[in-house]
Amino acid sequence: MFSQIASRFRAYQANRKVASHLARMDDRELLDIGISRSEIEYLVRSGRHQL
């Protein structure tokens, strides 16, 4: 049980790191990789950032 909680927490931390990195990018950089600022949370939550 503890390992499952730890695993989920590590995944949460990794997702927050990705979201933070994307949020620091300007709109032109986001457009270059094919996403808009409004899509950041959705992409991170759905795991689409791992493509």
DSSP file (Angstrom, degrees, kcal/mol; ACC not computed):
  #  RESIDUE AA STRUCTURE BP1 BP2  ACC     N-H-->O    O-->H-N    N-H-->O    O-->H-N    TCO  KAPPA ALPHA  PHI   PSI    X-CA   Y-CA   Z-CA
    1    1 A M     >        0   0    0      0, 0.0     4,-1.9     0, 0.0     3,-0.2   0.000 360.0 360.0 360.0 -45.2    0.0    0.0    0.0
    2    2 A F  H  >  +     0   0    0      1,-0.2     4,-2.7     2,-0.2     5,-0.2   0.884 360.0  54.1 -62.4 -38.0    2.8    2.4    0.9
    3    3 A S  H  > S+     0   0    0      1,-0.2     4,-2.3     2,-0.2    -1,-0.2   0.858 106.9  51.7 -66.3 -33.3    4.6    1.8   -2.4
    4    4 A Q  H  > S+     0   0    0      2,-0.2     4,-2.2     1,-0.2    -1,-0.2   0.906 111.3  46.8 -67.9 -41.8    1.4    2.6   -4.3
    5    5 A I  H  X S+     0   0    0     -4,-1.9     4,-2.3     2,-0.2    -2,-0.2   0.924 113.4  48.7 -64.3 -44.6    1.0    5.9   -2.5
    6    6 A A  H  X S+     0   0    0     -4,-2.7     4,-2.4     1,-0.2    -2,-0.2   0.893 110.6  51.2 -63.0 -40.2    4.7    6.7   -3.0
    7    7 A S  H  X S+     0   0    0     -4,-2.3     4,-2.1     2,-0.2    -1,-0.2   0.917 110.9  47.4 -63.9 -44.0    4.4    5.9   -6.7
    8    8 A R  H  X S+     0   0    0     -4,-2.2     4,-2.4     1,-0.2    -2,-0.2   0.882 111.3  51.6 -65.2 -38.1    1.3    8.1   -7.1
    9    9 A F  H  X S+     0   0    0     -4,-2.3     4,-2.6     2,-0.2    -2,-0.2   0.907 109.0  50.0 -66.1 -41.2    3.1   10.9   -5.3
   10   10 A R  H  X S+     0   0    0     -4,-2.4     4,-2.3     2,-0.2    -2,-0.2   0.899 111.2  49.5 -63.4 -39.5    6.2   10.6   -7.6
   11   11 A A  H  X S+     0   0    0     -4,-2.1     4,-2.4     2,-0.2    -2,-0.2   0.910 110.4  50.8 -64.4 -42.0    3.9   10.8  -10.6
   12   12 A Y  H  X S+     0   0    0     -4,-2.4     4,-2.4     2,-0.2    -2,-0.2   0.925 110.7  48.7 -60.5 -45.5    2.1   13.8   -9.2
   13   13 A Q  H  X S+     0   0    0     -4,-2.6     4,-2.0     1,-0.2    -2,-0.2   0.903 111.0  50.0 -62.1 -41.7    5.5   15.5   -8.6
   14   14 A A  H  X S+     0   0    0     -4,-2.3     4,-2.1     1,-0.2    -1,-0.2   0.910 110.8  49.8 -64.2 -41.8    6.6   14.7  -12.2
   15   15 A N  H  X S+     0   0    0     -4,-2.4     4,-2.6     1,-0.2    -2,-0.2   0.901 109.9  50.4 -63.8 -41.3    3.4   16.1  -13.6
   16   16 A R  H  X S+     0   0    0     -4,-2.4     4,-2.5     2,-0.2    -1,-0.2   0.873 108.9  52.7 -64.0 -36.9    3.8   19.3  -11.6
   17   17 A K  H  X S+     0   0    0     -4,-2.0     4,-2.3     2,-0.2    -2,-0.2   0.918 111.1  46.0 -64.8 -43.7    7.3   19.7  -12.9
   18   18 A V  H  X S+     0   0    0     -4,-2.1     4,-2.6     2,-0.2     5,-0.2   0.929 113.5  49.1 -64.1 -45.6    6.2   19.3  -16.5
   19   19 A A  H  X S+     0   0    0     -4,-2.6     4,-2.3     1,-0.2    -2,-0.2   0.897 111.5  49.7 -62.1 -40.6    3.3   21.8  -15.9
   20   20 A S  H  X S+     0   0    0     -4,-2.5     4,-1.4     2,-0.2    -1,-0.2   0.919 111.0  49.0 -64.1 -44.0    5.7   24.3  -14.3
   21   21 A H  H  X S+     0   0    0     -4,-2.3     4,-0.6     1,-0.2     3,-0.3   0.927 113.1  46.7 -62.4 -45.2    8.1   24.0  -17.2
   22   22 A L  H >< S+     0   0    0     -4,-2.6     3,-1.0     1,-0.2    -1,-0.2   0.882 108.4  56.0 -64.7 -38.3    5.4   24.5  -19.8
   23   23 A A  H 3< S+     0   0    0     -4,-2.3    -1,-0.2     1,-0.3    -2,-0.2   0.801 102.9  56.2 -65.8 -28.2    3.9   27.5  -17.9
   24   24 A R  H 3< S+     0   0    0     -4,-1.4    -1,-0.3    -3,-0.3    -2,-0.2   0.658  89.9  94.0 -77.3 -15.4    7.3   29.2  -18.0
   25   25 A M  S << S-     0   0    0     -3,-1.0     2,-0.1    -4,-0.6    -3,-0.0  -0.453  79.8-118.8 -75.6 149.5    7.4   29.0  -21.8
   26   26 A D     >  -     0   0    0     -2,-0.1     4,-2.2     1,-0.1     3,-0.3  -0.402  30.7-100.2 -83.3 169.5    6.2   31.9  -23.8
   27   27 A D  H  > S+     0   0    0      1,-0.2     4,-2.4     2,-0.2     5,-0.1   0.832 121.3  54.4 -60.7 -34.9    3.2   31.6  -26.2
   28   28 A R  H  > S+     0   0    0      2,-0.2     4,-2.0     1,-0.2    -1,-0.2   0.913 108.6  48.4 -66.0 -42.3    5.5   31.3  -29.2
   29   29 A E  H  > S+     0   0    0     -3,-0.3     4,-1.2     2,-0.2    -2,-0.2   0.904 111.9  49.6 -64.9 -40.6    7.5   28.4  -27.8
   30   30 A L  H ><>S+     0   0    0     -4,-2.2     5,-2.4     1,-0.2     3,-0.5   0.915 109.5  51.6 -63.3 -42.0    4.3   26.6  -26.8
   31   31 A L  H ><5S+     0   0    0     -4,-2.4     3,-1.1     1,-0.2    -1,-0.2   0.877 103.1  59.9 -61.8 -37.3    3.0   27.2  -30.4
   32   32 A D  H 3<5S+     0   0    0     -4,-2.0    -1,-0.2     1,-0.3    -2,-0.2   0.829 108.8  43.1 -60.5 -32.3    6.2   25.7  -31.7
   33   33 A I  T <<5S-     0   0    0     -4,-1.2    -1,-0.3    -3,-0.5    -2,-0.2   0.401 122.8-106.6 -96.8   3.2    5.5   22.4  -29.9
   34   34 A G  T < 5S+     0   0    0     -3,-1.1     2,-0.3    -4,-0.4    -3,-0.2   0.719  80.3 104.8  88.3  22.8    1.8   22.5  -30.9
   35   35 A I      < -     0   0    0     -5,-2.4    -1,-0.3    -8,-0.1     2,-0.3  -0.930  55.6-136.5-131.6 159.8    0.0   23.4  -27.7
   36   36 A S    >   -     0   0    0     -2,-0.3     3,-1.7    -3,-0.1     4,-0.5  -0.736  31.9-108.7-107.8 162.6   -1.7   26.5  -26.3
   37   37 A R  G >  S+     0   0    0     -2,-0.3     3,-1.2     1,-0.3     4,-0.4   0.854 117.7  59.5 -57.9 -36.1   -1.4   27.8  -22.8
   38   38 A S  G 3  S+     0   0    0      1,-0.2     4,-0.4     2,-0.1    -1,-0.3   0.665 101.0  56.4 -69.7 -14.6   -5.0   26.7  -22.0
   39   39 A E  G <> S+     0   0    0     -3,-1.7     4,-2.8     1,-0.1     5,-0.3   0.541  78.9  93.3 -92.2  -8.0   -4.1   23.1  -22.8
   40   40 A I  H <> S+     0   0    0     -3,-1.2     4,-2.4    -4,-0.5     5,-0.2   0.930  87.7  42.8 -55.7 -55.2   -1.3   22.7  -20.3
   41   41 A E  H  > S+     0   0    0     -4,-0.4     4,-2.7     1,-0.2     5,-0.2   0.904 115.4  50.2 -60.6 -42.2   -3.3   21.3  -17.4
   42   42 A Y  H  > S+     0   0    0     -4,-0.4     4,-2.4     1,-0.2     6,-0.3   0.936 111.8  47.6 -61.2 -46.3   -5.3   19.0  -19.6
   43   43 A L  H  X>S+     0   0    0     -4,-2.8     5,-1.6     1,-0.2     6,-0.9   0.900 114.0  46.8 -63.8 -40.9   -2.1   17.6  -21.3
   44   44 A V  H ><5S+     0   0    0     -4,-2.4     3,-0.6    -5,-0.3    -1,-0.2   0.935 114.7  46.1 -67.1 -45.9   -0.4   17.1  -18.0
   45   45 A R  H 3<5S+     0   0    0     -4,-2.7    -2,-0.2     1,-0.2    -1,-0.2   0.843 114.6  47.2 -66.7 -33.3   -3.4   15.4  -16.4
   46   46 A S  H 3<5S-     0   0    0     -4,-2.4    -1,-0.2    -5,-0.2    -2,-0.2   0.572 110.6-119.8 -86.6  -7.5   -4.1   13.1  -19.3
   47   47 A G  T X<5S+     0   0    0     -4,-0.8     3,-1.4    -3,-0.6    -3,-0.2   0.613  72.1 133.1  82.5  11.9   -0.4   12.1  -19.7
   48   48 A R  G > < +     0   0    0     -5,-1.6     3,-1.3    -6,-0.3    -4,-0.2   0.648  55.9  76.0 -72.0 -13.7   -0.1   13.5  -23.2
   49   49 A H  G 3  S+     0   0    0     -6,-0.9    -1,-0.3     1,-0.3    -5,-0.1   0.607  84.4  66.8 -71.8  -9.6    3.1   15.2  -22.3
   50   50 A Q  G <         0   0    0     -3,-1.4    -1,-0.3     1,-0.2    -2,-0.1   0.337 360.0 360.0 -93.2   6.8    4.9   11.8  -22.5
   51   51 A L    <         0   0    0     -3,-1.3    -1,-0.2    -4,-0.0    -2,-0.1   0.505 360.0 360.0 -64.4 360.0    4.4   11.4  -26.3
